[in-house]
Amino acid sequence: MFVGVLRLTLHLPEPGSLKSKRHLVRSAIDRVRARFNVSVAEVAENDLWQRSVLGVAAVGNDQAFVNEALDKVADFVASMHGGQILVTARELEIVPYGDGMGEGQMRTLAEAEGGPGWEEVSRAQPPRPRPRPRPGPGEPEED
């Protein structure tokens, strides 16, 4: 599993108030969420009229896929709103998380959680069936 984090520092030359800045940033966030399967939020510079910092996160099972998805997000943000949003800095970090699942040796979910694997379960004796209770003298048999 790979987790990618993208930090975009934006310059917004047009807005003359926090209200217009928030409108532009909210629109950009909503469009990114709708188009890409990522999490995105404004993470810094909330009270400045002409600057904003967005944090974007993506998770995938392939590092190249996560890298490509976050690059597309950065390019998309830079191209939206006809130059009203300028990307001034872009930082990308992709962190691998390897727990053995899908990396060579196959494990069951029970093994990943610390339980017995298929081999231990298949070697163990199956549980013996309990005998059915028999009716006593004078009781009718149930079918």
Backbone as JSON, one array per atom type, in Angstrom:
{
  "sequence": "MFVGVLRLTLHLPEPGSLKSKRHLVRSAIDRVRARFNVSVAEVAENDLWQRSVLGVAAVGNDQAFVNEALDKVADFVASMHGGQILVTARELEIVPYGDGMGEGQMRTLAEAEGGPGWEEVSRAQPPRPRPRPRPGPGEPEED",
  "N": [[0.86, -1.17, 0.0], [0.49, 2.23, -0.76], [0.79, 5.56, 0.3], [0.14, 8.75, -0.71], [1.02, 12.15, -0.34], [0.27, 15.41, -1.11], [1.22, 18.76, -1.19], [0.06, 21.82, -1.95], [0.9, 25.1, -2.6], [-0.8, 28.0, -3.07], [-1.26, 30.96, -5.04], [-3.46, 33.61, -5.16], [-4.31, 36.0, -7.17], [-6.56, 37.61, -7.78], [-8.74, 37.82, -5.76], [-10.3, 40.17, -3.54], [-11.12, 39.99, -1.04], [-11.72, 37.93, 1.87], [-13.99, 36.44, 1.52], [-14.34, 36.18, -1.29], [-11.99, 34.84, -1.86], [-12.38, 32.44, -0.42], [-14.52, 31.46, -1.86], [-13.34, 30.85, -4.38], [-11.39, 28.93, -3.57], [-12.98, 26.96, -2.34], [-14.5, 26.17, -4.53], [-12.46, 25.08, -6.15], [-11.6, 22.95, -4.52], [-13.95, 21.39, -4.39], [-14.24, 20.7, -7.1], [-11.9, 19.2, -7.55], [-12.34, 17.04, -5.79], [-14.61, 15.93, -7.02], [-13.64, 15.1, -9.48], [-11.34, 13.51, -9.09], [-10.31, 10.69, -7.19], [-9.58, 11.45, -4.39], [-8.57, 12.81, -1.19], [-8.99, 16.1, -0.05], [-8.16, 19.29, 1.31], [-8.19, 22.64, 2.64], [-5.36, 23.62, 4.27], [-3.71, 25.53, 5.43], [-2.87, 29.05, 5.82], [-5.38, 30.24, 6.01], [-6.52, 32.71, 6.66], [-5.52, 34.63, 4.98], [-5.88, 36.76, 2.17], [-4.83, 36.35, -0.41], [-3.37, 34.01, -0.51], [-3.15, 30.45, -0.2], [-3.04, 27.15, 1.11], [-3.23, 23.9, 0.06], [-3.91, 20.57, 1.05], [-3.52, 17.35, -0.19], [-4.45, 13.98, -0.4], [-3.8, 10.62, -1.36], [-4.42, 7.14, -1.78], [-3.15, 4.0, -2.74], [-2.41, 0.84, -4.4], [-0.19, 0.82, -5.95], [2.78, 2.5, -6.51], [3.43, 4.13, -8.71], [0.9, 4.7, -9.73], [-0.26, 6.25, -7.65], [1.51, 8.43, -7.64], [1.1, 9.44, -10.25], [-1.64, 10.12, -10.1], [-1.63, 12.19, -8.17], [0.02, 14.05, -9.45], [-1.63, 14.69, -11.62], [-3.71, 15.94, -10.25], [-2.39, 18.25, -9.28], [-1.73, 19.52, -11.71], [-4.3, 19.94, -12.71], [-5.42, 21.71, -10.82], [-3.76, 23.89, -11.26], [-4.57, 24.64, -13.8], [-7.2, 25.46, -13.62], [-9.93, 27.84, -13.39], [-9.07, 29.87, -15.12], [-6.48, 31.15, -14.73], [-6.81, 32.41, -12.3], [-5.96, 31.06, -10.14], [-2.81, 30.35, -9.06], [-0.21, 28.04, -8.91], [2.31, 28.08, -6.67], [4.1, 26.59, -5.21], [4.93, 23.15, -4.83], [4.79, 20.19, -3.2], [5.55, 16.81, -2.88], [5.09, 13.67, -1.43], [5.5, 10.23, -1.13], [4.67, 7.44, 0.67], [5.54, 4.17, 1.44], [3.66, 1.49, 2.8], [4.18, -1.51, 4.06], [2.78, -4.5, 4.84], [3.07, -7.09, 4.28], [0.9, -8.09, 2.98], [-0.02, -8.98, -0.19], [2.58, -8.71, -1.07], [4.59, -10.67, -2.3], [4.69, -13.26, -0.37], [1.67, -14.87, 0.29], [-0.91, -14.17, 2.57], [-3.49, -14.98, 4.88], [-6.36, -13.15, 6.07], [-6.77, -13.73, 8.73], [-4.19, -14.54, 9.51], [-2.8, -12.12, 9.15], [-3.91, -10.71, 11.19], [-2.89, -12.02, 13.32], [-3.85, -14.56, 13.92], [-4.34, -18.2, 13.5], [-3.03, -19.68, 10.49], [-4.01, -21.02, 7.21], [-2.72, -23.48, 6.98], [-2.28, -24.4, 9.64], [-4.9, -24.66, 10.49], [-5.92, -26.58, 8.71], [-4.4, -28.83, 9.38], [-5.23, -29.41, 11.9], [-7.37, -31.43, 13.94], [-10.67, -32.05, 12.87], [-13.61, -30.77, 14.47], [-15.48, -32.99, 16.51], [-18.69, -34.28, 15.79], [-21.51, -33.58, 17.84], [-23.41, -36.0, 19.61], [-26.8, -36.77, 18.75], [-29.51, -36.0, 20.88], [-31.26, -38.67, 22.35], [-34.62, -39.81, 22.49], [-36.28, -40.4, 25.6], [-37.65, -43.29, 27.41], [-41.0, -43.78, 26.48], [-41.27, -41.27, 25.33], [-42.14, -39.42, 22.39], [-40.56, -39.85, 19.17], [-38.79, -37.36, 17.42], [-38.86, -36.05, 14.11]],
  "CA": [[0.0, 0.0, 0.0], [1.24, 3.48, -0.86], [0.05, 6.76, 0.66], [0.77, 9.94, -1.27], [0.57, 13.42, 0.21], [0.65, 16.54, -1.96], [0.98, 20.07, -0.57], [0.06, 22.85, -2.98], [0.81, 26.48, -2.14], [-1.47, 28.73, -4.14], [-1.36, 32.42, -5.02], [-4.73, 34.01, -5.75], [-4.14, 37.43, -7.38], [-7.82, 38.32, -8.01], [-9.67, 38.13, -4.66], [-10.07, 41.35, -2.74], [-11.69, 39.74, 0.29], [-11.7, 36.52, 2.27], [-15.18, 35.79, 0.97], [-14.08, 35.79, -2.68], [-10.93, 33.81, -1.81], [-13.0, 31.17, 0.01], [-15.34, 30.98, -2.98], [-12.43, 30.23, -5.35], [-10.76, 27.74, -2.99], [-14.03, 25.95, -2.17], [-14.81, 25.67, -5.88], [-11.35, 24.22, -6.57], [-11.66, 21.72, -3.7], [-15.1, 20.6, -4.84], [-13.97, 20.15, -8.44], [-10.89, 18.15, -7.41], [-13.01, 15.88, -5.19], [-15.53, 15.35, -7.97], [-12.94, 14.53, -10.63], [-10.31, 12.55, -8.69], [-10.65, 9.94, -5.97], [-8.58, 11.88, -3.4], [-9.02, 13.69, -0.11], [-8.37, 17.43, -0.22], [-8.63, 20.3, 2.27], [-7.34, 23.79, 2.85], [-4.66, 23.27, 5.5], [-2.95, 26.65, 5.98], [-3.09, 30.39, 5.24], [-6.83, 30.4, 5.91], [-6.96, 34.08, 6.87], [-4.89, 35.54, 4.02], [-6.72, 36.93, 1.0], [-4.25, 35.95, -1.68], [-2.61, 32.76, -0.41], [-3.82, 29.29, 0.36], [-2.29, 25.89, 1.02], [-4.11, 22.74, 0.0], [-3.34, 19.25, 1.29], [-4.21, 16.33, -0.98], [-3.96, 12.64, -0.05], [-4.29, 9.51, -2.18], [-3.95, 5.82, -1.36], [-3.25, 3.01, -3.8], [-1.53, -0.33, -4.25], [0.93, 0.98, -6.87], [3.41, 3.81, -6.3], [3.32, 4.92, -9.94], [-0.49, 5.16, -9.82], [-0.45, 7.34, -6.69], [2.3, 9.56, -8.14], [0.41, 9.98, -11.42], [-2.89, 10.74, -9.68], [-1.35, 13.47, -7.51], [0.51, 14.97, -10.49], [-2.8, 15.15, -12.37], [-4.42, 16.88, -9.39], [-1.64, 19.51, -9.28], [-1.9, 20.14, -13.03], [-5.69, 20.35, -12.82], [-5.6, 22.91, -10.0], [-3.05, 24.99, -11.92], [-5.24, 25.03, -15.04], [-8.6, 25.87, -13.44], [-10.33, 29.23, -13.14], [-8.47, 30.82, -16.06], [-5.36, 31.92, -14.19], [-7.12, 33.02, -11.01], [-5.24, 30.28, -9.13], [-1.45, 30.04, -9.5], [0.5, 27.14, -8.01], [3.65, 28.63, -6.46], [4.96, 25.53, -4.67], [4.3, 21.83, -4.9], [5.61, 19.2, -2.5], [4.93, 15.5, -3.0], [5.75, 12.59, -0.71], [4.8, 8.95, -1.2], [5.19, 6.58, 1.72], [5.05, 2.79, 1.33], [3.31, 0.76, 4.01], [4.19, -2.92, 3.71], [2.45, -5.42, 5.93], [3.16, -8.44, 3.77], [-0.27, -8.41, 2.17], [0.18, -8.69, -1.59], [3.99, -8.52, -1.38], [5.26, -11.96, -2.31], [4.02, -14.32, 0.37], [0.25, -14.64, 0.51], [-1.37, -14.44, 3.92], [-4.91, -14.8, 5.08], [-6.68, -12.06, 6.97], [-6.55, -14.22, 10.1], [-2.74, -14.48, 9.77], [-2.42, -10.73, 9.29], [-4.38, -10.27, 12.5], [-2.21, -12.8, 14.36], [-4.51, -15.84, 14.15], [-3.74, -19.33, 12.78], [-3.16, -19.66, 9.04], [-4.72, -22.15, 6.63], [-2.01, -24.74, 7.24], [-2.55, -24.85, 11.0], [-6.3, -25.04, 10.59], [-6.17, -27.81, 7.96], [-3.75, -29.94, 10.07], [-5.92, -29.69, 13.16], [-8.47, -32.39, 13.86], [-11.96, -31.38, 12.81], [-14.39, -31.01, 15.68], [-16.35, -34.17, 16.42], [-20.09, -33.89, 15.94], [-22.14, -34.0, 19.09], [-24.48, -36.97, 19.35], [-28.16, -36.25, 18.9], [-30.16, -36.56, 22.07], [-32.25, -39.72, 22.06], [-35.78, -39.68, 23.38], [-36.37, -41.36, 26.69], [-38.77, -44.24, 27.27], [-42.32, -43.19, 26.5], [-41.3, -39.99, 24.62], [-42.22, -39.63, 20.93], [-39.37, -39.47, 18.4], [-38.99, -36.2, 16.52], [-38.21, -36.2, 12.81]],
  "C": [[0.9, 1.23, 0.0], [0.31, 4.64, -0.54], [0.82, 7.96, 0.11], [0.15, 11.2, -0.68], [1.14, 14.54, -0.66], [0.28, 17.82, -1.23], [1.14, 21.12, -1.66], [-0.06, 24.22, -2.33], [0.29, 27.3, -3.31], [-1.39, 30.23, -3.93], [-2.63, 32.78, -5.78], [-4.69, 35.53, -5.97], [-5.44, 38.22, -7.44], [-8.6, 38.7, -6.75], [-9.27, 39.37, -3.88], [-10.63, 41.19, -1.34], [-11.57, 38.26, 0.6], [-12.87, 35.77, 1.67], [-14.94, 35.33, -0.46], [-12.97, 34.74, -2.76], [-11.53, 32.46, -1.44], [-13.87, 30.58, -1.09], [-14.46, 30.26, -4.01], [-11.85, 28.91, -4.81], [-11.79, 26.63, -2.82], [-14.4, 25.34, -3.5], [-13.72, 24.71, -6.36], [-11.38, 22.89, -5.82], [-12.79, 20.82, -4.17], [-14.86, 19.96, -6.2], [-12.92, 19.04, -8.39], [-11.52, 16.88, -6.83], [-13.9, 15.17, -6.2], [-14.8, 14.61, -9.1], [-11.97, 13.42, -10.27], [-10.75, 11.88, -7.4], [-9.59, 10.22, -4.91], [-9.27, 12.65, -2.29], [-8.28, 15.01, -0.26], [-9.0, 18.4, 0.78], [-7.67, 21.48, 2.26], [-6.69, 23.62, 4.22], [-3.87, 24.42, 6.12], [-3.31, 27.93, 5.24], [-4.58, 30.68, 5.07], [-7.28, 31.86, 5.96], [-6.29, 35.1, 5.94], [-5.73, 35.59, 2.74], [-6.15, 36.29, -0.26], [-3.36, 34.71, -1.62], [-3.45, 31.68, 0.21], [-2.9, 28.09, 0.22], [-3.29, 24.75, 1.07], [-3.31, 21.48, 0.3], [-4.18, 18.23, 0.55], [-3.6, 14.98, -0.62], [-4.61, 11.6, -0.96], [-3.67, 8.22, -1.69], [-4.14, 4.86, -2.53], [-2.29, 1.86, -3.56], [-0.33, -0.27, -5.19], [1.49, 2.39, -6.74], [3.27, 4.69, -7.54], [1.91, 5.48, -10.1], [-0.73, 6.35, -8.9], [0.28, 8.59, -7.15], [1.58, 10.24, -9.31], [-0.88, 10.7, -11.03], [-2.64, 12.11, -9.03], [-0.76, 14.5, -8.48], [-0.65, 15.54, -11.3], [-3.6, 16.16, -11.56], [-3.72, 18.24, -9.41], [-1.8, 20.24, -10.61], [-3.32, 20.67, -13.2], [-5.94, 21.64, -12.03], [-4.94, 24.11, -10.68], [-3.79, 25.49, -13.16], [-6.67, 25.56, -14.83], [-8.74, 27.36, -13.18], [-9.56, 30.25, -13.98], [-7.38, 31.7, -15.5], [-5.64, 32.62, -12.88], [-6.45, 32.27, -9.86], [-3.88, 29.92, -9.72], [-0.79, 29.14, -8.46], [1.93, 27.65, -7.88], [4.61, 27.6, -5.88], [4.17, 24.23, -4.65], [5.24, 20.83, -4.26], [4.85, 17.87, -2.51], [5.75, 14.49, -2.22], [4.89, 11.35, -0.8], [5.47, 8.0, -0.23], [4.65, 5.17, 1.52], [4.74, 2.22, 2.72], [3.21, -0.7, 3.63], [3.89, -3.78, 4.91], [2.5, -6.86, 5.46], [1.98, -8.82, 2.9], [0.03, -8.01, 0.72], [1.63, -8.49, -1.97], [4.71, -9.86, -1.28], [4.44, -13.03, -1.62], [2.56, -13.94, 0.61], [-0.11, -15.01, 1.93], [-2.88, -14.27, 3.97], [-5.13, -13.61, 6.0], [-6.45, -12.48, 8.42], [-5.06, -14.18, 10.46], [-2.27, -13.04, 9.96], [-2.84, -10.18, 10.64], [-3.8, -11.1, 13.63], [-2.85, -14.14, 14.67], [-3.83, -16.96, 13.4], [-3.99, -19.22, 11.28], [-3.89, -20.9, 8.54], [-4.04, -23.48, 6.96], [-2.32, -25.27, 8.63], [-3.98, -25.34, 11.15], [-6.54, -26.36, 9.89], [-5.52, -29.02, 8.63], [-4.48, -30.32, 11.37], [-7.06, -30.68, 12.93], [-9.79, -31.63, 13.78], [-12.76, -31.65, 14.07], [-15.33, -32.2, 15.47], [-17.8, -33.71, 16.59], [-20.65, -34.39, 17.27], [-23.25, -35.0, 18.77], [-25.85, -36.32, 19.56], [-28.77, -36.81, 20.16], [-31.25, -37.56, 21.66], [-33.43, -39.55, 23.01], [-35.76, -40.76, 24.46], [-37.54, -42.3, 26.52], [-40.11, -43.51, 27.41], [-42.41, -41.84, 25.83], [-41.37, -40.24, 23.12], [-40.92, -39.18, 20.26], [-39.71, -38.3, 17.51], [-38.24, -36.43, 15.23], [-37.67, -34.9, 12.32]]
}
